[in-house]
Amino acid sequence: MRTKGKRAAQLFSVIISSALILSGCAGISDGILPDVGKLPEAADLMADVEAQEWPAEAESPNELAIAQLNRFSEQLLKQAMQNEGNIMISPASIYLALAMTLQGADGTTAEAMKEVLAGSDVTLEDLNRTARSLMTYWSNDGAGAQLSLANSIWCDQEFIPETSFLQTNADYYAAEARRLDFKDAETIEIINKWVSDATKEKITEIIDEIDPSVIMYLINAVYFKADWAQQFKKTDTYERMFNSPEGEKSVDFMHRLGSILDISADGASGVALPYQDEDYMFFALMPEDASITAENWLQAQPEGTTFASIYEKINTADELQINLALPRFEATYEDSLKDDLSLLGMEIAFAPGEADFSKMQEIGGKEIFIGDVKHKTFIRVDEKGTEAAAVTAVEMRVTSMPMFDKEITFDRPFIYGIMHMPTGVPLFTGVMEDPSLPAD
């Protein structure tokens, strides 16, 4: 039987690997903003913000917050599986980017976002402390694993963020914050350079253009690389047929015969493969009945229990002699999460005029809303190990109600015409009594 290790750290590693991406973090306090020296001092929005000192060791995460994070991860994966092709998300990255955004929300918008992320019984303080605890766990590099995580906030130079919003994101998310001219094309290059650096060039851009209404980006980046505890031999890699939805495809399969953790249960065959740092574990599950799709199997699991169940299976699994064949693969994925998050109950955050992010800006008001949540991922699984990266960017936009002195609505008969201004002669004139009448 497998003995239990760091419960919270391993639990969340299961959440991440559930989407076929393993992620971690290091350099929490270092920051990885590129070319900071080239930016003016005024660009550093955190210059006057003194962040709380992070605990030397991670606090125990709130168990209810972790359970709700499991639920959120499962819901995200179910939504993503409705797309075609290879699917890969990072619940950790999405969670952290939205949690940073939540710090600027108020009223029903804050309630809706927290409900989706953590449920109604988890307080905002518990959510923040849990996020910080998880990031602290990840920041402790283990043997054979490279881990990095970074959070950043980018504001347009004309936007003044609320100091308490910046303070909370510094205290709990170690977020860097910069002010740039969003009308300058170089701004896109600077932000994308940050993304590229944060993901070791596995994801090179998250923004291709900046709409004039965009006033802020909140971005999380995650990178992970680790070697298997027991690597696959390249000489044992050869082509086999993979039954894809489009038919049989010939792909390279890695092979290993030996003692492997068997997590088969609930109508699925599965294995768990440790990395050299056993705080992280890769797992794979496949429905035993070939007529059942992976999506249908997931949908059949009791709501909100999938990843907690997988975690328990890994911790109690027996090592069996298994003849394993696993495809060697590399994949990228990108998606807008706006519709998915709206369906989960966060629609008010995307609604202009209804969203309330008044805690995000110094002057208050309800002009800010989330324009989009962009998500990109990368993964490579080969004989040596796994390399993966993810970026989530929350795009904040601003809308304002037009100002006017009076309102005129032509909703009853009116005179109209076309005037020749040099002579003052009407070229055409008439009375519109019923716009619905045909023109015959």
C-alpha positions in Angstrom: 0.0 0.0 0.0 1.2 3.5 -0.7 1.8 5.6 2.4 0.3 9.1 2.6 2.6 12.1 2.1 1.8 15.8 2.2 -1.9 15.6 2.0 -2.7 19.1 0.8 0.2 19.3 -1.7 -0.5 15.9 -3.2 -4.2 16.6 -3.3 -3.7 19.7 -5.4 -1.2 17.9 -7.6 -4.0 15.5 -8.4 -6.3 18.3 -9.3 -3.8 19.8 -11.8 -2.7 16.5 -13.3 -6.4 15.6 -13.8 -6.4 17.9 -16.7 -3.1 16.3 -17.9 -1.1 19.2 -16.6 1.1 19.3 -13.6 2.0 22.7 -12.2 3.9 24.2 -9.3 5.6 27.4 -8.3 8.8 28.9 -7.2 10.2 32.3 -7.2 7.0 33.5 -5.4 8.7 36.6 -4.0 11.2 37.1 -6.9 8.9 38.0 -9.7 9.9 37.5 -13.3 8.9 40.7 -15.0 11.1 41.2 -18.1 13.2 44.3 -18.7 11.9 46.0 -15.6 14.9 48.3 -15.7 13.6 49.8 -19.0 10.3 50.8 -17.4 10.0 54.1 -15.5 9.8 54.0 -11.7 6.2 55.3 -12.0 5.3 52.0 -13.8 5.8 50.0 -10.6 2.4 50.1 -8.9 3.7 48.0 -6.0 6.5 50.5 -5.2 4.6 51.9 -2.2 3.0 48.6 -1.2 4.7 46.6 1.5 3.5 43.0 1.3 3.0 40.8 4.3 5.9 38.4 5.0 4.9 35.0 3.7 5.0 32.1 6.2 8.3 30.1 6.1 6.2 26.9 5.9 2.8 26.4 4.4 -0.3 26.7 6.6 -2.7 23.8 6.4 -5.2 24.7 3.7 -8.8 25.0 4.6 -10.3 21.6 3.9 -13.6 22.9 2.7 -11.8 25.3 0.4 -9.9 22.4 -1.1 -13.1 20.4 -1.5 -14.7 23.3 -3.3 -11.6 23.7 -5.5 -12.0 20.0 -6.4 -15.5 20.7 -7.4 -14.5 23.8 -9.5 -11.8 21.8 -11.2 -14.2 19.0 -12.1 -16.8 21.5 -13.5 -14.1 23.2 -15.6 -13.0 19.9 -17.1 -16.6 18.9 -17.9 -17.1 22.2 -19.6 -13.8 21.9 -21.6 -14.6 18.4 -22.7 -17.5 19.7 -24.7 -14.9 21.1 -27.1 -13.4 18.9 -29.9 -9.8 17.7 -30.0 -7.2 17.4 -27.3 -8.3 19.1 -24.1 -6.0 20.4 -21.4 -6.7 23.0 -18.7 -4.9 24.1 -15.6 -7.5 24.6 -12.8 -4.7 26.0 -10.6 -3.9 28.8 -13.1 -7.5 29.6 -13.7 -8.3 29.6 -10.0 -5.5 31.9 -9.0 -6.1 34.4 -11.9 -9.8 34.6 -10.9 -9.0 34.8 -7.2 -6.8 37.8 -7.8 -9.7 39.4 -9.8 -12.2 38.6 -7.0 -10.3 41.0 -4.7 -11.7 43.9 -6.7 -15.3 42.7 -6.8 -18.1 43.7 -4.5 -21.8 43.0 -3.9 -23.5 40.3 -6.0 -20.6 40.1 -8.3 -18.2 39.2 -5.5 -20.8 36.7 -4.2 -21.2 35.0 -7.6 -17.5 34.7 -8.2 -16.8 33.3 -4.7 -19.6 30.9 -5.1 -18.1 29.5 -8.3 -14.6 29.4 -6.9 -15.2 28.3 -3.3 -18.9 28.0 -2.5 -20.9 30.1 0.0 -19.4 28.5 3.2 -15.8 29.5 2.5 -15.0 33.1 3.4 -12.9 35.3 1.2 -10.2 35.2 3.9 -10.2 31.4 3.9 -10.0 31.4 0.1 -7.0 33.8 0.1 -5.1 32.0 2.9 -5.7 28.7 1.1 -4.3 30.1 -2.2 -1.3 31.4 -0.4 -0.8 28.1 1.4 -0.9 26.1 -1.8 1.5 28.5 -3.5 3.9 28.1 -0.5 3.7 24.3 -0.8 4.6 24.6 -4.5 7.4 27.1 -3.9 9.5 24.4 -2.1 11.4 22.9 -5.0 11.7 19.1 -4.7 14.2 16.7 -6.1 13.9 16.3 -9.9 11.3 19.0 -10.3 11.5 22.5 -11.8 8.6 24.6 -10.6 7.6 28.2 -11.2 4.5 30.3 -10.7 4.0 34.0 -11.2 1.1 36.4 -10.8 1.0 39.9 -12.4 -1.3 42.8 -12.8 -1.0 45.2 -15.8 -2.9 48.5 -15.8 -3.4 51.2 -18.4 -1.6 54.4 -17.5 -4.9 56.3 -17.3 -6.4 53.8 -14.8 -5.8 54.3 -11.0 -6.2 51.0 -9.1 -7.5 51.0 -5.5 -4.5 50.6 -3.1 -6.3 48.0 -1.0 -6.8 45.9 -4.1 -3.1 45.9 -4.8 -2.3 45.3 -1.2 -4.4 42.1 -1.0 -2.9 40.8 -4.2 0.6 41.5 -2.9 -0.1 39.9 0.5 -1.8 36.7 -0.7 -0.8 36.2 -4.3 2.7 37.8 -4.5 1.5 39.7 -7.5 3.7 42.2 -9.4 1.8 45.2 -10.8 2.8 47.6 -13.6 1.3 50.6 -15.3 1.8 50.9 -19.1 0.4 52.8 -22.0 -2.2 50.4 -23.5 -2.3 52.5 -26.7 1.4 51.8 -27.3 2.1 48.7 -29.4 5.1 47.9 -27.3 2.8 47.1 -24.3 1.7 43.9 -26.0 5.3 42.9 -26.5 6.1 43.6 -22.8 3.2 41.6 -21.5 3.8 38.7 -23.9 7.5 38.7 -23.0 6.5 38.3 -19.3 4.3 35.3 -20.3 7.1 33.8 -22.4 9.7 34.2 -19.6 7.3 32.8 -17.0 6.6 29.6 -19.0 10.2 29.0 -20.2 9.0 30.0 -23.8 6.4 27.2 -23.9 3.7 29.8 -24.2 4.9 32.9 -26.0 1.8 35.1 -26.1 -1.6 35.6 -24.5 -2.5 39.0 -26.0 -2.6 39.8 -29.7 -4.3 43.2 -29.5 -5.7 45.5 -26.8 -9.2 46.9 -27.3 -9.5 50.6 -26.3 -11.9 49.6 -23.6 -9.4 47.3 -21.8 -7.9 48.9 -18.6 -6.3 45.9 -16.9 -5.0 42.4 -17.2 -4.6 40.0 -14.3 -2.3 37.1 -15.4 -1.2 33.8 -13.8 1.5 31.7 -15.4 2.5 28.2 -14.3 5.4 26.1 -15.4 6.3 22.5 -14.4 9.0 20.1 -15.5 9.9 16.8 -13.8 11.5 13.4 -14.5 9.8 10.1 -13.9 10.9 8.2 -10.8 11.4 5.3 -13.3 11.9 6.5 -16.8 10.7 4.7 -19.9 13.4 3.2 -22.1 13.4 4.8 -25.6 14.2 1.4 -27.1 10.8 0.2 -25.8 9.0 3.0 -27.7 7.3 1.9 -31.0 4.3 2.6 -33.1 0.9 1.2 -32.2 -2.7 2.0 -33.3 -4.6 4.6 -31.3 -8.4 4.6 -31.7 -9.3 8.2 -32.0 -12.8 9.6 -32.7 -11.7 10.0 -36.3 -10.5 6.4 -36.6 -7.3 4.5 -36.0 -4.1 6.5 -35.9 -0.5 5.2 -35.7 1.3 6.8 -32.8 4.4 6.2 -30.7 3.7 4.3 -27.5 6.1 4.1 -24.6 6.2 0.7 -22.8 7.1 -0.5 -19.4 6.6 -3.8 -17.7 7.0 -3.7 -13.9 5.5 -2.7 -10.6 3.1 0.1 -11.1 0.4 1.7 -9.0 -3.0 0.4 -10.1 -5.9 2.9 -9.6 -8.5 1.0 -11.6 -12.0 1.4 -10.2 -15.5 2.6 -11.0 -15.5 1.1 -14.4 -12.1 2.6 -15.5 -8.6 1.2 -15.9 -5.9 3.4 -14.5 -2.4 3.9 -13.4 -0.5 6.4 -11.3 3.2 7.2 -12.1 5.3 9.1 -9.6 7.9 11.7 -10.5 11.3 11.8 -8.8 9.6 14.4 -6.5 6.7 12.2 -5.3 4.7 15.2 -4.2 3.6 15.1 -7.8 1.9 12.2 -9.5 0.8 11.6 -13.1 -2.3 9.5 -13.6 -4.3 8.2 -16.5 -7.8 6.7 -16.5 -9.6 5.0 -19.4 -13.2 3.5 -19.4 -13.0 -0.2 -19.4 -16.0 -0.4 -21.8 -14.7 0.8 -25.2 -18.2 2.1 -26.0 -18.1 4.6 -23.2 -16.2 7.8 -23.9 -14.0 9.5 -21.4 -16.5 12.4 -21.2 -19.4 10.1 -20.5 -17.4 8.3 -17.8 -16.6 11.6 -16.1 -20.2 12.8 -16.3 -21.3 9.6 -14.6 -19.2 10.2 -11.5 -20.9 11.6 -8.4 -20.9 15.4 -8.7 -17.9 17.1 -7.1 -16.2 13.8 -6.0 -14.0 12.9 -9.0 -10.7 14.3 -7.9 -11.0 13.5 -4.2 -11.8 9.9 -5.3 -8.8 9.7 -7.5 -6.6 11.1 -4.8 -7.8 8.5 -2.4 -7.2 5.7 -5.0 -3.6 6.9 -5.5 -3.0 6.9 -1.7 -4.4 3.4 -1.2 -3.3 1.8 -4.5 -1.6 -1.5 -4.7 1.5 -2.0 -6.9 0.8 -4.6 -9.5 2.9 -6.1 -12.3 1.5 -4.1 -15.2 2.4 -4.2 -18.8 1.9 -0.5 -19.5 1.6 1.2 -22.9 1.3 5.0 -22.8 1.3 7.3 -25.9 4.1 9.7 -26.1 2.5 13.1 -26.8 2.8 16.8 -27.0 -0.2 19.1 -27.1 -1.2 22.7 -26.9 -4.7 24.1 -26.1 -6.3 27.5 -25.9 -9.8 28.7 -25.1 -11.9 31.6 -24.0 -13.5 30.6 -20.6 -16.1 33.4 -20.7 -19.0 31.1 -21.7 -17.8 28.3 -19.4 -17.6 30.5 -16.3 -20.9 32.2 -17.1 -22.6 28.8 -17.2 -21.0 27.9 -13.8 -22.7 31.0 -12.3 -20.3 33.9 -12.9 -22.2 35.6 -15.7 -22.8 38.8 -13.8 -19.0 39.5 -13.8 -19.1 39.7 -17.6 -22.2 41.9 -17.8 -21.5 45.6 -18.6 -23.4 47.9 -16.3 -24.2 45.0 -13.9 -20.8 43.8 -12.8 -19.5 45.5 -9.7 -15.7 45.8 -9.5 -15.8 49.0 -7.5 -13.1 47.8 -5.2 -10.7 47.6 -8.1 -10.4 51.3 -8.9 -9.7 54.3 -6.7 -12.8 56.2 -7.7 -15.2 53.3 -7.2 -18.1 52.9 -9.5 -19.5 50.1 -11.6 -18.0 50.8 -15.0 -15.6 47.8 -14.9 -16.5 44.3 -16.1 -14.6 41.2 -17.2 -14.3 41.2 -21.0 -12.7 37.8 -21.3 -10.8 35.1 -19.6 -8.1 33.6 -21.9 -6.5 30.3 -21.2 -3.5 28.6 -22.9 -1.7 25.4 -22.0 1.2 23.3 -23.2 2.2 19.7 -22.3 4.8 17.2 -23.3 4.9 13.6 -22.0 7.9 11.5 -23.1 10.2 8.8 -21.9 12.1 11.1 -19.5 9.2 12.9 -17.8 6.7 15.7 -18.2 6.9 19.4 -19.1 3.9 21.6 -18.9 2.8 25.2 -18.8 -0.3 27.3 -18.5 -1.3 30.9 -18.7 -4.6 32.5 -17.7 -5.3 36.2 -18.4 -8.4 38.0 -17.0 -9.2 41.0 -19.2 -10.9 43.9 -17.5 -12.8 46.4 -19.6 -14.5 49.7 -18.7 -17.8 51.0 -19.9 -19.5 54.3 -19.1 -23.0 55.5 -19.6 -23.2 58.3 -22.2 -23.9 61.8 -20.8 -26.7 63.9 -22.4 -28.7 67.0 -21.6 -32.1 65.6 -22.8 -33.6 62.7 -24.5 -35.7 62.7 -27.7 -37.4 59.6 -29.1 -39.3 60.0 -32.4 -42.1 57.5 -31.4 -45.0 59.5 -32.9 -45.6 61.2 -36.3 -43.0 63.7 -37.2 -41.9 66.0 -40.0 -38.7 65.3 -41.8 -36.7 66.5 -44.8 -33.4 67.1 -46.5 -32.2 70.7 -46.6 -29.9 72.3 -49.1 -27.8 74.4 -46.7 -26.2 76.9 -49.1 -29.7 78.1 -50.3 -32.0 77.0 -47.4 -34.2 75.2 -49.8 -35.7 71.8 -48.7 -34.9 69.2 -51.4 -37.2 66.7 -49.7 -39.7 67.0 -46.9 -42.6 65.0 -45.5 -44.4 63.6 -42.5 -43.8 60.2 -41.1 -47.0 58.9 -39.6 -46.5 55.1 -39.7 -43.0 53.6 -40.3 -44.6 50.1 -40.6 -46.5 50.8 -43.8 -45.0 49.3 -47.0 -43.2 51.5 -49.4 -45.3 50.6 -52.4 
